[in-house]
């Protein structure tokens, strides 16, 4: 049995609505598996502060810069938030620890030292990103509970004074201790990153001879390359001085699954309420609302007054036609004296006619009475009617 033309036409019509499609994952949504030794690129983001709403680019301060600064593609939300995601000199290897690694050496001039002091004064924080996870600082609650919380980013530095001195100095956090937490796959050697923590420190590094390829620091143990505890002083922000930036990386296996890696960030309690901004916004809203209400009230009052005046004018203009004569029943007619002069004659004639008509019988005298008095009665009746019509 052959296929009918109508059925073939229906099939072709349905095929028109089908087309080839290509699906993809949004960046940061799909999980990524990292093998051991796989390079991990750390990206830097803007400076943020709870004291001011003005963000700054990471390289606004004199930090270690890569040979070529590359901006990462950002979505609409990141752009509106003011993020500036760029590459950095920090690079890890998956599940391979790196103790006391030198990032760079920077000489601070007057402008750079001033910028560092200003950002430390405003409590700016440095934000970094690893596998789309922002770096967080682990801290304990102030109430003494055993639970821990996180706060976004780490501070550029802090203010303090030396023992026996009351003058406050500015110190920069030039050593970063990173800890990357991962959740490994039992079936393979791959793992997924589920946490990114940092502990900032201020250390005044010392060295004998600077080797660009393999610098050796006195403040790091020659064998273990770890920071020597108890023999370090914080790095003060001074113009004309050098600052050595270092970092170390450790990895820790975690039971947290990839789908729950953002839960720790929801426990943060470092968010501060900007009361000044809230009150300022409320005052502006109330002020503008009052202005609009006053303008609307004045406009509406003027419109209502004009409308009422128009109604009065319309009522005055509508006094035409029959309304103009509705009180004329109480107005005496013009030339009413003439009407009163004719009235006795009319009354006498009418009474005389009635007497005459009563005296005649219904016989042959009716014809004579009509012939004698008919014209007089008819003339006086006509004149009376004309007078009434004329004077009334």
Secondary structure as the mmCIF struct_conf table of DSSP 4:
data_model
#
loop_
_struct_conf.conf_type_id
_struct_conf.id
_struct_conf.beg_label_comp_id
_struct_conf.beg_label_asym_id
_struct_conf.beg_label_seq_id
_struct_conf.end_label_comp_id
_struct_conf.end_label_asym_id
_struct_conf.end_label_seq_id
HELX_LH_PP_P HELX_LH_PP_P1 UNK A 2 UNK A 4
HELX_RH_AL_P HELX_RH_AL_P1 UNK A 5 UNK A 16
TURN_TY1_P TURN_TY1_P1 UNK A 17 UNK A 17
HELX_LH_PP_P HELX_LH_PP_P2 UNK A 25 UNK A 26
TURN_TY1_P TURN_TY1_P2 UNK A 27 UNK A 29
BEND BEND1 UNK A 30 UNK A 30
STRN STRN1 UNK A 34 UNK A 34
TURN_TY1_P TURN_TY1_P3 UNK A 36 UNK A 37
STRN STRN2 UNK A 39 UNK A 48
BEND BEND2 UNK A 50 UNK A 51
STRN STRN3 UNK A 56 UNK A 56
HELX_RH_3T_P HELX_RH_3T_P1 UNK A 58 UNK A 60
BEND BEND3 UNK A 61 UNK A 61
BEND BEND4 UNK A 67 UNK A 68
STRN STRN4 UNK A 71 UNK A 71
HELX_LH_PP_P HELX_LH_PP_P3 UNK A 72 UNK A 73
HELX_RH_AL_P HELX_RH_AL_P2 UNK A 76 UNK A 81
TURN_TY1_P TURN_TY1_P4 UNK A 82 UNK A 82
STRN STRN5 UNK A 86 UNK A 93
TURN_TY1_P TURN_TY1_P5 UNK A 94 UNK A 95
STRN STRN6 UNK A 96 UNK A 96
STRN STRN7 UNK A 98 UNK A 107
HELX_RH_AL_P HELX_RH_AL_P3 UNK A 110 UNK A 121
TURN_TY1_P TURN_TY1_P6 UNK A 122 UNK A 123
STRN STRN8 UNK A 125 UNK A 130
TURN_TY1_P TURN_TY1_P7 UNK A 131 UNK A 132
STRN STRN9 UNK A 133 UNK A 134
STRN STRN10 UNK A 136 UNK A 140
TURN_TY1_P TURN_TY1_P8 UNK A 142 UNK A 143
BEND BEND5 UNK A 146 UNK A 146
STRN STRN11 UNK A 148 UNK A 152
BEND BEND6 UNK A 153 UNK A 153
STRN STRN12 UNK A 154 UNK A 155
BEND BEND7 UNK A 156 UNK A 156
STRN STRN13 UNK A 157 UNK A 160
TURN_TY1_P TURN_TY1_P9 UNK A 163 UNK A 164
STRN STRN14 UNK A 169 UNK A 172
STRN STRN15 UNK A 175 UNK A 184
BEND BEND8 UNK A 186 UNK A 189
STRN STRN16 UNK A 191 UNK A 201
BEND BEND9 UNK A 208 UNK A 209
BEND BEND10 UNK A 212 UNK A 214
TURN_TY1_P TURN_TY1_P10 UNK A 218 UNK A 219
STRN STRN17 UNK A 220 UNK A 220
TURN_TY1_P TURN_TY1_P11 UNK A 222 UNK A 224
STRN STRN18 UNK A 227 UNK A 227
TURN_TY1_P TURN_TY1_P12 UNK A 229 UNK A 230
BEND BEND11 UNK A 231 UNK A 231
STRN STRN19 UNK A 236 UNK A 236
TURN_TY1_P TURN_TY1_P13 UNK A 239 UNK A 240
STRN STRN20 UNK A 242 UNK A 253
BEND BEND12 UNK A 255 UNK A 255
HELX_RH_3T_P HELX_RH_3T_P2 UNK A 258 UNK A 260
TURN_TY1_P TURN_TY1_P14 UNK A 261 UNK A 262
HELX_RH_3T_P HELX_RH_3T_P3 UNK A 263 UNK A 267
HELX_RH_AL_P HELX_RH_AL_P4 UNK A 275 UNK A 317
TURN_TY1_P TURN_TY1_P15 UNK A 318 UNK A 318
HELX_RH_3T_P HELX_RH_3T_P4 UNK A 321 UNK A 325
TURN_TY1_P TURN_TY1_P16 UNK A 326 UNK A 327
HELX_RH_3T_P HELX_RH_3T_P5 UNK A 328 UNK A 330
BEND BEND13 UNK A 331 UNK A 331
HELX_LH_PP_P HELX_LH_PP_P4 UNK A 332 UNK A 333
TURN_TY1_P TURN_TY1_P17 UNK A 334 UNK A 335
HELX_RH_AL_P HELX_RH_AL_P5 UNK A 336 UNK A 359
BEND BEND14 UNK A 360 UNK A 360
BEND BEND15 UNK A 362 UNK A 363
TURN_TY1_P TURN_TY1_P18 UNK A 364 UNK A 364
HELX_RH_AL_P HELX_RH_AL_P6 UNK A 365 UNK A 391
#
